[in-house]
């Protein structure tokens, strides 16, 4: 706990590149001007500012209420401190940064059945450990066939990830997402998305979702490697909808007056991925004897549920990922573009297991819950577990090769909503034999990770 106190009392310094920020800001303003021009579509009708609720964004509507638009955003200054136990290393490895700086614009034209969303992040960061972020996070346009069916095209979060990755980053009940999300999530993808929702009894709802995407994460501007990714999710809500989008937010700030529950399953098959889990394009490539590109396939399935009632919330998730490696791979492409026929695994040429050893393969679960008191303090906990396959990048001694993660956190919400909050948590990490620290030194103990994050929304 000493390390927790140290972090909480430390001076928050954000190592943030001004040059990068200004460049991203210029791009963001350009995109904003283009999208705001959509307002002209409303034939110069009077635009009315709706009632404002702190943290929920600014809501605008046309005088006849046909056109609606919402502008929202948030900042998240973040710091973390890592300590290696049992290594005769008393150093605290600290990191300070702007975790997220998001701006979101959503809109709908009811008569035309058109909706859209743009979300940008000025930090250029990513959600996962090796996800390369960019300026544009969400950028899609949708057509509402009716109140139950929507078809969207563009870039957005995918329903084939575990449930936590479908929840807004500004509403997390702990300082950051779980190791399960970091290990297996593709986060955002570009393609076609079909969302449906049907009432099957007076209260219960079923929500099937389907997606066909490029399978390479965010929009690819260079060569698009591999084939498409196919997948979907089916959610079941036996007690009806959550309050205030609570299905997509973690802590039960709204203190649900009746129990709310959603359970779902998801599956995806990615034809030819060119990175560790289908979140980037072109970082890991293979060729056959004729120098034609040949890539492994990546399959993933999961089951999860969320329960909320009177301030208490419980989220449980399970994910399993596997791969199919083509038999005709003979070469791999190095970072510098040259090729190699070396597929050495434990002194033997083993193409299949060499390829699998560079992918995120295995299974894991995440269980987290918490309680929001009426004074807006929250106590939360999480247990995460990762079990890699025999050959998987999850065995990497420096970045993974950790099995159990135990997190305890406390949050203070400064308003009854997600407008502002301060969160502190500590994670104890079990380190497996053969692991290394950040300096490449062998580890003989475990890790302690302490994080502090502040969220300011508008």
C-alpha distance (Angstrom), angle and dihedral (degrees) to the residues before:
residue distance angle dihedral
X1 . . .
X2 3.83 . .
X3 3.76 88.8 .
X4 3.81 90.1 50.0
X5 3.80 91.0 54.3
X6 3.80 90.9 45.7
X7 3.78 91.3 55.5
X8 3.78 94.1 44.1
X9 3.80 91.5 52.8
X10 3.79 96.3 39.3
X11 3.80 121.9 111.4
X12 3.80 108.5 -100.4
X13 3.80 107.5 -127.6
X14 3.77 118.3 177.0
X15 3.78 113.4 -149.6
X16 3.74 94.2 -154.3
X17 3.81 125.9 157.3
X18 3.80 109.9 -124.7
X19 3.78 92.3 -163.0
X20 3.80 92.8 54.1
X21 3.78 91.4 44.5
X22 3.80 94.3 52.6
X23 3.80 92.0 47.2
X24 3.79 90.8 51.0
X25 3.78 91.1 44.9
X26 3.80 91.4 55.7
X27 3.80 90.4 51.1
X28 3.78 90.6 47.1
X29 3.79 93.1 51.5
X30 3.80 90.5 49.4
X31 3.79 91.2 52.9
X32 3.78 91.0 45.4
X33 3.80 93.0 53.2
X34 3.80 90.5 50.6
X35 3.79 93.8 49.9
X36 3.77 95.6 42.8
X37 3.79 87.3 57.6
X38 3.80 84.8 71.7
X39 3.78 85.8 77.7
X40 3.81 87.1 72.3
X41 3.77 86.9 68.2
X42 3.79 88.1 72.8
X43 3.84 88.8 73.4
X44 3.79 92.9 -113.3
X45 3.81 91.9 -62.8
X46 3.77 116.9 166.4
X47 3.81 112.9 -83.0
X48 3.81 115.7 -144.4
X49 3.81 125.9 -159.1
X50 3.80 109.3 -134.5
X51 3.77 128.0 -141.3
X52 3.82 109.1 -63.5
X53 3.81 123.7 -131.0
X54 3.81 116.5 -171.5
X55 3.80 110.8 -106.6
X56 3.81 95.7 11.4
X57 3.81 98.0 87.9
X58 3.78 134.0 -121.0
X59 3.80 115.4 -56.7
X60 3.81 121.5 -154.6
X61 3.78 129.2 -177.8
X62 3.76 138.9 177.3
X63 3.77 119.1 -108.4
X64 3.81 91.0 -103.5
X65 3.85 90.2 43.9
X66 3.81 91.7 -123.7
X67 3.79 94.1 116.3
X68 3.82 118.2 51.7
X69 3.79 130.3 175.9
X70 3.80 134.2 178.1
X71 3.80 127.9 -163.1
X72 3.80 119.1 -165.2
X73 3.78 141.5 152.4
X74 3.77 147.1 156.3
X75 3.81 144.5 -155.3
X76 3.81 125.2 -138.8
X77 3.83 117.8 -167.9
X78 3.81 107.1 -167.4
X79 3.78 140.5 -171.9
X80 3.78 133.0 -178.6
X81 3.78 136.6 -174.6
X82 3.81 124.1 -159.9
X83 3.80 124.4 -162.1
X84 3.81 126.5 -172.6
X85 3.79 112.7 -146.5
X86 3.81 122.6 -149.0
X87 3.81 95.5 13.2
X88 3.78 97.8 102.6
X89 3.78 84.4 -116.2
X90 3.80 113.9 128.8
X91 3.81 93.1 178.0
X92 3.78 119.8 122.8
X93 3.80 107.7 -145.0
X94 3.79 104.2 -146.8
X95 3.76 132.2 -169.1
X96 3.81 128.4 -173.2
X97 3.77 124.1 -174.5
X98 3.79 147.7 132.7
X99 3.81 98.3 -91.1
X100 3.79 95.0 -166.8
X101 3.80 137.6 -2.8
X102 3.78 104.1 -178.4
X103 3.78 132.7 -179.8
X104 3.80 121.3 -174.8
X105 3.77 133.6 -170.3
X106 3.80 121.5 -174.9
X107 3.76 130.2 173.6
X108 3.78 145.1 171.3
X109 3.79 136.8 -163.2
X110 3.80 104.7 -158.7
X111 3.79 101.2 -164.6
X112 3.79 92.4 46.4
X113 3.84 90.8 42.8
X114 3.80 90.5 -133.5
X115 3.82 125.0 141.0
X116 3.79 132.4 172.3
X117 3.79 143.4 177.5
X118 3.77 136.6 -160.8
X119 3.80 122.2 -172.8
X120 3.78 122.7 176.9
X121 3.79 133.3 -177.3
X122 3.80 119.1 -153.0
X123 3.83 93.9 -162.2
X124 3.81 96.2 64.5
X125 3.80 88.8 -138.5
X126 3.79 129.1 141.2
X127 3.79 137.7 -134.0
X128 3.79 97.7 -126.6
X129 3.77 134.7 52.1
X130 3.80 95.6 -99.9
X131 3.79 102.1 19.6
X132 3.79 112.5 123.2
X133 3.76 108.1 -141.3
X134 3.76 128.0 -156.2
X135 3.76 141.7 -174.6
X136 3.81 97.5 -81.4
X137 3.80 117.4 57.3
X138 3.80 104.4 161.2
X139 3.79 122.2 21.5
X140 3.79 116.1 154.3
X141 3.77 143.5 133.2
X142 3.79 123.1 -148.6
X143 3.79 139.8 -163.5
X144 3.81 118.1 -146.5
X145 3.80 107.4 -148.3
X146 3.79 86.7 -174.3
X147 3.79 137.8 -33.5
X148 3.82 90.1 -70.4
X149 3.82 104.2 44.0
X150 3.81 129.5 54.1
X151 3.80 128.7 173.1
X152 3.81 116.1 -161.2
X153 3.78 131.9 -172.9
X154 3.78 125.4 -164.8
X155 3.78 138.0 41.1
X156 3.80 121.9 -27.5
X157 3.79 144.3 128.0
X158 3.78 112.6 -65.6
X159 3.79 127.5 -125.2
X160 3.82 89.8 -141.5
X161 3.82 90.7 77.1
X162 3.80 124.1 84.1
X163 3.80 116.4 -78.6
X164 3.80 96.5 -100.2
X165 3.80 91.8 63.9
X166 3.80 89.7 58.8
X167 3.80 89.8 60.4
X168 3.79 123.3 91.4
X169 3.81 114.8 -98.2
X170 3.80 89.3 -134.1
X171 3.81 92.3 61.6
X172 3.83 101.9 50.9
X173 3.81 113.7 135.4
X174 3.82 92.3 -145.1
X175 3.80 129.7 44.6
X176 3.81 94.3 -93.5
X177 3.77 143.3 -2.9
X178 3.79 123.3 -72.2
X179 3.83 126.8 -88.5
X180 3.82 86.7 -113.1
X181 3.81 90.9 62.3
X182 3.81 91.4 45.0
X183 3.80 92.2 50.9
X184 3.81 102.8 45.3
X185 3.81 109.6 14.7
X186 3.80 122.2 111.3
X187 3.85 86.9 -170.8
X188 3.83 101.4 -166.1
X189 3.78 133.0 19.8
X190 3.79 139.6 179.1
X191 3.80 119.9 -122.1
X192 3.81 146.0 64.4
X193 3.81 121.5 -29.8
X194 3.81 126.7 -170.7
X195 3.82 116.1 -165.3
X196 3.80 121.5 -174.1
X197 3.80 135.5 175.2
X198 3.80 129.4 -171.5
X199 3.79 135.0 177.7
X200 3.78 110.5 -131.7
X201 3.82 96.8 177.6
X202 3.81 133.9 8.0
X203 3.82 90.2 -75.8
X204 3.79 110.8 7.4
X205 3.81 120.1 93.3
X206 3.79 133.9 -167.7
X207 3.81 119.9 -156.8
X208 3.84 117.7 -168.3
X209 3.82 115.6 -173.6
X210 3.80 129.0 -173.6
X211 3.80 133.5 -170.9
X212 3.80 138.8 -171.9
X213 3.80 110.0 -172.7
X214 3.79 141.9 162.3
X215 3.82 89.2 -100.3
X216 3.81 92.2 -135.9
X217 3.78 101.8 97.0
X218 3.78 117.2 -118.5
X219 3.80 121.5 19.5
X220 3.79 113.1 -55.3
X221 3.81 115.1 -132.9
X222 3.81 96.9 179.5
X223 3.80 128.7 42.0
X224 3.79 113.6 -25.3
X225 3.80 106.8 -133.4
X226 3.79 125.2 -154.9
X227 3.78 128.2 0.5
X228 3.79 136.4 -68.9
X229 3.77 129.7 -57.7
X230 3.81 117.8 -129.4
X231 3.77 124.2 -165.2
X232 3.75 151.2 115.8
X233 3.77 149.5 -175.8
X234 3.80 136.8 -126.0
X235 3.81 118.7 -154.3
X236 3.79 126.7 -171.5
X237 3.82 122.7 -159.1
X238 3.84 108.9 -172.1
X239 3.82 95.1 -179.3
X240 3.80 100.5 41.6
X241 3.78 132.9 -107.7
X242 3.81 124.1 -20.0
X243 3.81 119.3 -115.9
X244 3.81 118.9 -93.9
X245 3.83 96.4 -3.7
X246 3.82 89.7 -51.7
X247 3.80 90.4 156.4
X248 3.81 87.4 70.5
X249 3.82 97.5 40.1
X250 3.78 127.6 70.8
X251 3.81 117.1 -145.1
X252 3.82 116.9 54.9
X253 3.80 96.7 -116.5
X254 3.80 90.4 153.5
X255 3.84 91.3 56.1
X256 3.80 96.0 -136.2
X257 3.82 109.3 -124.0
X258 3.81 92.1 -148.7
X259 3.83 128.0 30.1
X260 3.80 113.9 -82.8
X261 3.79 122.6 -163.6
X262 3.79 138.0 173.5
X263 3.80 126.9 -178.8
X264 3.78 125.6 -177.1
X265 3.78 148.0 168.9
X266 3.79 127.8 -147.4
X267 3.79 136.8 -169.7
X268 3.80 136.6 179.4
X269 3.79 138.5 176.0
X270 3.80 118.1 -159.4
X271 3.81 114.0 -160.6
X272 3.80 106.6 -145.9
X273 3.80 115.1 -10.9
X274 3.79 121.9 -161.1
X275 3.81 100.4 -160.8
X276 3.80 137.7 36.6
X277 3.82 99.7 -69.9
X278 3.80 110.0 -4.0
X279 3.79 98.6 -85.5
X280 3.82 98.2 113.7
X281 3.79 137.4 31.3
X282 3.79 129.1 -120.4
X283 3.82 101.8 -2.0
X284 3.84 95.3 116.3
X285 3.82 117.4 31.5
X286 3.83 136.2 172.9
X287 3.80 133.7 -168.5
X288 3.81 137.6 -160.1
X289 3.82 126.4 -130.4
X290 3.83 90.3 -81.3
X291 3.84 91.6 53.6
X292 3.80 91.6 -108.5
X293 3.78 117.7 143.9
X294 3.81 114.4 -101.0
X295 3.78 119.9 178.0
X296 3.82 136.4 -176.8
X297 3.82 122.5 -110.7
X298 3.80 121.5 -123.3
X299 3.82 125.1 -149.7
X300 3.80 125.7 -171.8
X301 3.79 135.5 176.4
X302 3.76 134.9 173.1
X303 3.78 147.5 170.1
X304 3.80 126.6 -148.3
X305 3.79 144.6 159.2
X306 3.81 140.6 -163.2
X307 3.81 126.2 -153.1
X308 3.81 127.6 -172.9
X309 3.77 133.3 177.6
X310 3.81 134.7 154.4
X311 3.82 95.8 -22.8
X312 3.81 97.1 -38.2
X313 3.80 121.9 110.1
X314 3.80 133.2 -178.4
X315 3.81 126.3 -172.6
X316 3.83 122.1 -174.6
X317 3.81 125.1 179.9
X318 3.80 138.7 175.0
X319 3.83 126.4 -171.0
X320 3.81 132.1 -177.2
X321 3.82 123.4 -172.7
X322 3.82 128.8 -174.0
X323 3.81 138.6 166.5
X324 3.79 142.4 -141.4
X325 3.80 113.8 -146.7
X326 3.86 117.5 -156.7
X327 3.80 114.9 -121.7
X328 3.83 93.6 -136.9
X329 3.82 97.4 66.9
X330 3.82 109.2 122.0
X331 3.82 104.4 154.9
X332 3.78 140.3 36.3
X333 3.79 126.6 -150.2
X334 3.79 116.8 -124.9
X335 3.80 124.0 -141.9
X336 3.82 90.8 -100.3
X337 3.82 91.7 54.4
X338 3.81 97.2 -104.4
X339 3.79 120.6 121.9
X340 3.78 133.9 -124.6
X341 3.80 134.6 -167.7
X342 3.81 92.2 -157.2
X343 3.82 111.2 119.5
X344 3.77 98.0 158.5
X345 3.82 117.1 170.7
X346 3.80 116.2 174.5
X347 3.79 91.1 -23.4
X348 3.81 95.9 -48.2
X349 3.80 133.7 96.0
X350 3.83 102.7 -109.3
X351 3.80 112.3 159.9
X352 3.81 97.5 177.6
X353 3.79 96.9 51.3
X354 3.83 92.5 39.6
X355 3.80 89.2 57.5
X356 3.81 92.8 44.8
X357 3.79 89.9 49.8
X358 3.81 89.0 65.8
X359 3.83 94.8 51.2
X360 3.80 133.7 78.8
X361 3.81 99.1 -108.7
X362 3.76 129.2 159.7
X363 3.76 137.7 53.4
X364 3.77 139.9 -80.0
X365 3.75 146.1 167.6
X366 3.77 137.1 -142.0
X367 3.80 126.2 -158.0
X368 3.77 118.9 -178.8
X369 3.76 136.0 159.7
X370 3.74 143.9 156.8
X371 3.75 148.4 170.8
X372 3.81 128.3 -120.1
X373 3.81 111.4 -149.9
X374 3.78 121.4 -145.9
X375 3.81 89.4 -107.2
X376 3.84 86.5 62.0
X377 3.80 96.3 -110.0
X378 3.79 114.0 131.4
X379 3.79 132.0 -161.1
X380 3.79 114.7 -159.9
X381 3.78 138.7 176.1
X382 3.77 138.6 -171.8
X383 3.80 138.3 -169.3
X384 3.81 117.6 -166.6
X385 3.78 128.5 -179.3
X386 3.80 131.0 -170.4
X387 3.80 123.3 -167.2
X388 3.81 112.5 -176.8
X389 3.77 125.9 -157.7
X390 3.80 115.8 -107.7
X391 3.80 88.7 -93.9
X392 3.80 112.1 35.9
X393 3.80 139.8 118.2
X394 3.80 85.3 -115.7
X395 3.82 83.8 79.4
X396 3.81 91.5 60.9
X397 3.83 104.1 131.5
X398 3.81 96.9 -141.9
X399 3.79 105.7 39.0
X400 3.80 101.9 26.5
X401 3.83 135.0 -1.5
X402 3.80 86.2 119.2
X403 3.80 118.8 124.5
X404 3.81 112.9 -176.7
X405 3.80 128.1 37.6
X406 3.82 120.2 -171.8
X407 3.81 117.3 -171.0
X408 3.80 131.7 -175.9
X409 3.79 120.6 -177.5
X410 3.76 144.6 172.7
X411 3.80 126.3 -154.8
X412 3.77 135.4 -171.3
X413 3.79 116.4 -155.4
X414 3.80 110.4 -155.5
X415 3.79 93.2 -158.3
X416 3.78 136.8 21.9
X417 3.76 92.2 -92.7
X418 3.77 138.0 29.5
X419 3.81 97.7 -65.0
X420 3.81 96.1 111.9
X421 3.79 135.9 -4.5
X422 3.80 142.3 158.9
X423 3.81 119.4 -144.1
X424 3.79 133.0 -171.5
X425 3.78 125.1 179.7
X426 3.80 140.2 165.8
X427 3.81 125.4 -149.9
X428 3.80 125.2 -161.2
X429 3.81 110.4 -156.2
X430 3.80 125.2 -160.3
X431 3.79 108.4 -139.8
X432 3.81 119.9 -153.1
X433 3.77 124.9 -134.4
X434 3.80 112.7 -83.3
X435 3.81 95.6 33.1
X436 3.80 125.4 137.9
X437 3.77 133.7 -148.2
X438 3.81 123.7 -125.0
X439 3.81 90.0 -81.8
X440 3.80 92.9 54.3
X441 3.80 94.0 -107.3
X442 3.83 118.5 141.2
X443 3.80 113.4 -102.2
X444 3.79 125.6 -135.2
X445 3.79 97.6 175.3
X446 3.78 141.2 39.2
X447 3.82 134.3 -89.7
X448 3.76 133.9 -109.0
X449 3.80 117.7 -158.6
X450 3.81 121.1 -170.3
X451 3.81 121.8 -171.3
X452 3.77 135.4 -173.8
X453 3.79 123.2 -172.0
X454 3.78 135.2 172.0
X455 3.81 123.4 -159.2
X456 3.79 123.6 -158.8
X457 3.81 116.1 -179.1
X458 3.77 134.2 176.1
